[in-house]
Amino acid sequence: MKYPKIKSVKVITNYTLEILFENGIKKLYDCSPLLSDDNFKILNDKAFFNNVEVDIFGFGIIWNKDVDLSESELWINGISVN
């Protein structure tokens, strides 16, 4: 299945992100379950977490070259808000 690309990401509160997809759908994604995973422990640092951005091609969101989430993960597990 092809998932829509990401247009923007915004930090809301308590490790929740608002994701705007290119099709106009907004979803909320709760990152807090990831915080205990060794691959995502660095997200516990709020300053680091707040520096999230959209991948240059819109195929996910990134914090650095090692920490990212794909558009499919965000689309499937995000909660629609519009």
Backbone as CSV, one residue per row, in Angstrom:
resi,resn,N_x,N_y,N_z,CA_x,CA_y,CA_z,C_x,C_y,C_z
1,MET,0.843,-1.183,0.000,0.000,0.000,0.000,0.886,1.243,0.000
2,LYS,0.469,2.253,-0.732,1.200,3.512,-0.763,0.578,4.471,0.252
3,TYR,1.418,5.047,1.079,0.952,5.971,2.114,1.242,7.401,1.683
4,PRO,0.401,8.352,2.119,0.659,9.748,1.751,1.934,10.266,2.415
5,LYS,2.607,11.143,1.713,3.813,11.764,2.261,3.430,12.757,3.357
6,ILE,4.408,13.085,4.167,4.202,14.012,5.274,4.544,15.422,4.813
7,LYS,3.660,16.337,5.158,3.852,17.743,4.808,4.475,18.522,5.964
8,SER,4.022,18.250,7.202,4.573,18.950,8.363,4.406,18.111,9.622
9,VAL,5.218,18.456,10.623,5.139,17.823,11.944,5.258,18.922,12.985
10,LYS,4.464,18.785,14.044,4.482,19.763,15.126,4.386,19.024,16.451
11,VAL,5.241,19.419,17.397,5.193,18.842,18.750,4.013,19.480,19.473
12,ILE,3.151,18.639,20.036,2.000,19.134,20.791,2.391,19.163,22.278
13,THR,2.183,18.087,23.002,2.575,17.981,24.411,2.802,16.522,24.762
14,ASN,3.501,16.304,25.863,3.692,14.956,26.396,4.032,13.918,25.332
15,TYR,5.010,14.245,24.507,5.506,13.329,23.487,4.471,12.980,22.415
16,THR,3.565,13.905,22.168,2.581,13.733,21.104,2.920,14.669,19.953
17,LEU,2.845,14.121,18.742,3.121,14.892,17.534,1.850,15.046,16.709
18,GLU,1.725,16.189,16.065,0.656,16.394,15.090,1.300,16.300,13.714
19,ILE,0.831,15.368,12.916,1.374,15.120,11.594,0.350,15.557,10.555
20,LEU,0.763,16.388,9.607,-0.085,16.779,8.487,0.438,16.068,7.257
21,PHE,-0.446,15.282,6.647,-0.084,14.544,5.436,-0.452,15.364,4.205
22,GLU,0.151,15.027,3.071,-0.058,15.800,1.848,-1.504,15.754,1.345
23,ASN,-2.283,14.789,1.803,-3.688,14.702,1.409,-4.603,15.541,2.308
24,GLY,-4.012,16.304,3.230,-4.775,17.180,4.110,-5.221,16.553,5.420
25,ILE,-4.982,15.269,5.598,-5.360,14.577,6.839,-4.334,14.887,7.925
26,LYS,-4.835,15.227,9.122,-3.979,15.435,10.295,-4.167,14.253,11.229
27,LYS,-3.058,13.809,11.795,-3.115,12.725,12.770,-2.234,13.069,13.960
28,LEU,-2.645,12.582,15.121,-1.829,12.696,16.326,-1.123,11.359,16.533
29,TYR,0.149,11.454,16.873,0.932,10.246,17.116,1.605,10.367,18.481
30,ASP,1.332,9.409,19.343,1.880,9.385,20.699,3.203,8.622,20.690
31,CYS,4.282,9.325,20.937,5.621,8.711,20.952,5.984,8.106,22.299
32,SER,5.184,8.332,23.333,5.564,7.868,24.673,5.802,6.356,24.767
33,PRO,5.079,5.496,24.031,5.398,4.061,24.112,6.794,3.720,23.584
34,LEU,7.366,4.588,22.767,8.690,4.330,22.204,9.824,4.596,23.197
35,LEU,9.544,5.374,24.220,10.596,5.870,25.107,11.353,4.794,25.864
36,SER,10.767,3.629,26.032,11.453,2.540,26.731,12.249,1.656,25.770
37,ASP,12.064,1.841,24.481,12.801,1.090,23.462,14.220,1.663,23.357
38,ASP,15.217,0.808,23.391,16.605,1.269,23.343,16.889,2.161,22.137
39,ASN,16.238,1.892,21.016,16.465,2.681,19.809,15.920,4.105,19.913
40,PHE,15.003,4.333,20.845,14.342,5.632,20.952,14.550,6.308,22.313
41,LYS,15.376,5.749,23.177,15.585,6.320,24.522,16.012,7.780,24.478
42,ILE,16.735,8.162,23.447,17.211,9.540,23.331,16.053,10.533,23.253
43,LEU,14.872,10.058,22.874,13.699,10.940,22.799,13.245,11.409,24.177
44,ASN,13.733,10.784,25.228,13.429,11.246,26.587,13.982,12.642,26.838
45,ASP,14.989,13.028,26.079,15.551,14.378,26.163,14.595,15.308,25.403
46,LYS,13.857,16.130,26.150,12.826,16.991,25.551,13.391,17.914,24.476
47,ALA,14.573,18.463,24.700,15.178,19.358,23.701,15.424,18.601,22.402
48,PHE,15.920,17.384,22.519,16.139,16.543,21.336,14.806,16.218,20.669
49,PHE,13.825,15.799,21.475,12.508,15.440,20.941,11.895,16.606,20.166
50,ASN,12.025,17.801,20.706,11.408,18.981,20.090,12.047,19.384,18.770
51,ASN,13.184,18.796,18.422,13.858,19.114,17.166,13.470,18.190,16.021
52,VAL,12.315,17.594,16.101,11.830,16.722,15.040,11.547,17.543,13.781
53,GLU,11.763,16.917,12.636,11.444,17.564,11.365,11.024,16.521,10.342
54,VAL,10.444,16.998,9.266,10.014,16.108,8.187,11.237,15.739,7.354
55,ASP,11.334,14.477,7.002,12.360,14.009,6.077,12.274,14.840,4.793
56,ILE,13.390,15.105,4.164,13.447,15.991,2.996,12.475,15.568,1.881
57,PHE,12.185,14.278,1.774,11.275,13.798,0.727,9.864,13.517,1.237
58,GLY,9.620,13.705,2.545,8.299,13.494,3.115,7.955,12.058,3.431
59,PHE,8.963,11.183,3.427,8.719,9.764,3.683,8.782,9.387,5.159
60,GLY,8.868,10.363,6.026,8.912,10.105,7.455,9.299,11.371,8.197
61,ILE,9.520,11.195,9.501,10.013,12.288,10.325,11.342,11.851,10.911
62,ILE,12.211,12.822,11.177,13.542,12.483,11.654,13.949,13.387,12.809
63,TRP,14.767,12.829,13.668,15.428,13.593,14.721,16.919,13.709,14.393
64,ASN,17.478,12.607,13.927,18.853,12.584,13.429,18.971,11.398,12.482
65,LYS,20.186,11.093,12.035,20.344,10.019,11.037,19.995,8.631,11.582
66,ASP,19.925,8.498,12.903,19.642,7.201,13.511,18.231,7.059,14.076
67,VAL,17.549,8.160,14.276,16.234,8.123,14.925,15.200,8.738,13.986
68,ASP,14.266,7.899,13.553,13.233,8.370,12.636,12.004,7.462,12.709
69,LEU,10.927,7.924,12.113,9.697,7.128,11.986,9.185,7.295,10.561
70,SER,8.706,6.219,9.994,8.238,6.237,8.608,6.823,6.795,8.489
71,GLU,6.489,7.230,7.286,5.137,7.729,7.042,4.102,6.627,7.255
72,SER,4.446,5.382,6.959,3.490,4.284,7.149,3.185,4.080,8.635
73,GLU,4.198,4.110,9.493,3.990,3.982,10.936,3.081,5.086,11.449
74,LEU,3.355,6.309,11.030,2.573,7.463,11.486,1.150,7.409,10.948
75,TRP,0.980,6.973,9.713,-0.344,6.886,9.093,-1.179,5.776,9.745
76,ILE,-0.586,4.624,9.927,-1.323,3.464,10.464,-1.659,3.653,11.942
77,ASN,-0.707,4.140,12.744,-0.890,4.202,14.184,-1.249,5.586,14.718
78,GLY,-1.302,6.584,13.846,-1.745,7.902,14.263,-3.267,7.940,14.384
79,ILE,-3.758,8.882,15.149,-5.198,9.041,15.359,-5.665,10.279,14.607
80,SER,-6.597,10.103,13.685,-7.097,11.212,12.875,-7.772,12.269,13.747
81,VAL,-7.521,13.539,13.427,-8.121,14.634,14.181,-8.978,15.533,13.307
82,ASN,-9.159,15.204,12.029,-10.041,16.014,11.189,-10.907,15.183,10.296
